Each structure stands twice: as C-alpha cells, then as structure tokens.
Amino acid sequence: MENINSKKAYDNFNYHFSQVSDPRQSWKVLHPLPEVLFIAVLAIISGAEDFIEINDYASTKRKWLKSFLVLPGGIPSHDTFNRVLCAIDPNEFEQCFVSWISDYLGQLPIQEEDRDIIPIDGKTICNSGDQRKGNKAIHMVSALSVKSGLILGQRKCNEKSNEITAIPLLLKMLDIAGCIITIDAMGCQKNIAHQIHEKGADYVLALKGNQGNLAKEVEELFQKTDKPEFAHYIHDQDIEHDKGHGRIEERHCKTINNLQWLYETQSWTNLKSIAKVTATVVRNGVETHETRYYISSLEGNAKQMNRTIRKHWAIENSLHWVLDVTFNEDNCRVRSGNGAENLSIMRRVALNTIKNDKTAKASLKNKRKRAGWDDNYALIILAQMIVNR
C-alpha cells in the first residue's frame, strides 16, 4: 500500500476546516485548533467514541503525530478536547463540512446516469439530553446522496417537531440543482416545496395528516379510481418486488397527473402529480399491507416514483443504522455546550471518508479497526477525499 505524506494530508484537511473560529483567548492557546480537530477526526475514524478515547488514541500515537504536527503543548488532555469541541461554533463547523463535500463531489467525473436522489431525514441522539437540567436530546436532520453514498450536510434541531425549521436551513446550505429531494411527512410543507423548486430540484414529499385537507382530497381521489368509471384518472402504474431477510415485498405505485379537481394542490409550487404506494409484505407466512401517499413536482412516471420512494429509506440503512451500530452514537453521553453536535459532525466526516475508501474490501467496522492499527491506512482514508487545488 502506497505511503501517504502525513503533512500533506493534514494541510489538505486544514484547508477545508480552517474557517472554524477558535473561541479561546489567543494568549492562552497551547494546542492549535487545526491540530485538535485533525487528531479528533483521526481518532474517531480509528474507533474513538468520546473525549477520553480521543486522548487515549493521541497518546498512543504521540510519536507518529509528532512527526508531522507541531504539538507545541504536547498531546491535548481529554479535558482540552472536551473544552474545545464543546466551544467551537457548530454552524461554522457544519459549513466547512458542507463546502468540503461539495468541492469533493464537484471534482468527480460527470457521468450520464440517473439523477441523484437526496433523502432528508432526522435522527435523535438518544443520550445527548440531560433530564436534570431540562435539556432534551438533540435531533440531527441530515441529507444523503444516494448516488455517492456520502452525507451532504446536517442541521440540529432540539426535537423532532422542529424539523420544519431545520430542513429549510439545511437546504439553504446545499447545492441540490438537478436532484430529487425526498422528505417524510414532517417536511411536507409549502415553503419547503417552494424552496426546493427555487433551487432547481424536484421533490417527492410524503403526505399524512399534518396536511389535513390535502391528504383527505388525495386519498378520496385514489379511492374513486377503484371504480371503473373513474379508473381513467390513473396516469401510470408500476409494481416492484423485493426479497431478502426473510421477507417478500411488493410495492404497487399508482400516479395521477390530472389535479384540476383538487383544490388544495393549487397553492403548492410546481406540484405536478400525486402517488399512492401500497406495500404488501409477507414475513413468516404473515401478510401485511400499508398504504402511503405522496405529492411531487415530477411527472407521474410510476416507475421513477416507485424507485425514488424506495431510495428514500437509504438514509435509514446507510446513515442512521450505521451511526448507531458502527459508531455507537446513541450511547454517547456528551451533553455540555456544543459537544454532542460537533462530535456528530465529526462522526459524519469519519463515515464519509471510510465509506469512500476503495483500497480495502472490508466492513466499516473492520476499516475503523485497521485505521487504528495502521497509521498509513488512516491517512489513506482521509487522502482519498482530498480536493485537488
């Protein structure tokens, strides 16, 4: 495996994250902020889960880190990692993360293939709340590129109901032109649909009771199409089958383009079609049915709609599940200041770099272990997402 220049890897990381302001008084700084951030990210890539483990990693790697970092104050203590990462501005940190991913994706070869689908969904970091102090667990809303498998950005809200305010802030940061944005029912809002359209993207939004009149109109129209005299309202249909993990699933998608009879659709920007997806699942001989409704700025191509809706769940499998199982995120008990949010950003930096690694065929868990054992491999993981300048 090719050796990677340690100093170059650090300089490139610092180039993208140097806009994070140092909140400390300059004359008291013993540990430069770029070095603190770089060490913390390397440690998390290599399996560290909290500030004590980040310090343990750095102390073990002291000689190697000293070969390309200045470390004027030596290895930072776990208290230093704690104080610094709880104090830095998470909005600045997140903006650096978004710019880094955007620059990286911008240098990849343009391929003629299907449009990228970007699911947006939230996840609560369960142990980040403190009942004694009345602080609720933080809820992170993230955007995932299905095409690249990379996290594009995230935004914090204090509880799930605040996704309505967090999603527009996340969309504002992202370059989504030409993409298809999928959001669950919490994000089915007129202003969000308008913002997505204004940024040059299309939307597929799940529809539930929070849009009472619209949901009722859509459901009643699809119910009418079950009768022969109204069947012609159906524009297109598609059926997908999926088998695995002891289950067989059939997803039947129907779309309607003629929305002139639906009063509530008139106030939605660029709304062109509605969809009904009926999922039939057979598991252990037991059959269950679930019906979901959607509104979209896409034309009523049922095959495209069915695929797009199915891809939305990639954010559960490729992000939320991985953060819980591989990074043990829900058990992280950091609660002070901005610590939980900033560690969450660092986990996503680490996850993006590990997922993007093509040099080793191994699980994410094994890649993290290998990064902890092999210093050069840890740098290779980071170096693969270096933006050429």
Summary of the structure (lengths in Angstrom):
residues: 389
radius of gyration: 23.3
end to end distance: 24.2
largest distance: 80.0
contacts: 1240
relative contact order: 0.15
helix: 48%
strand: 19%
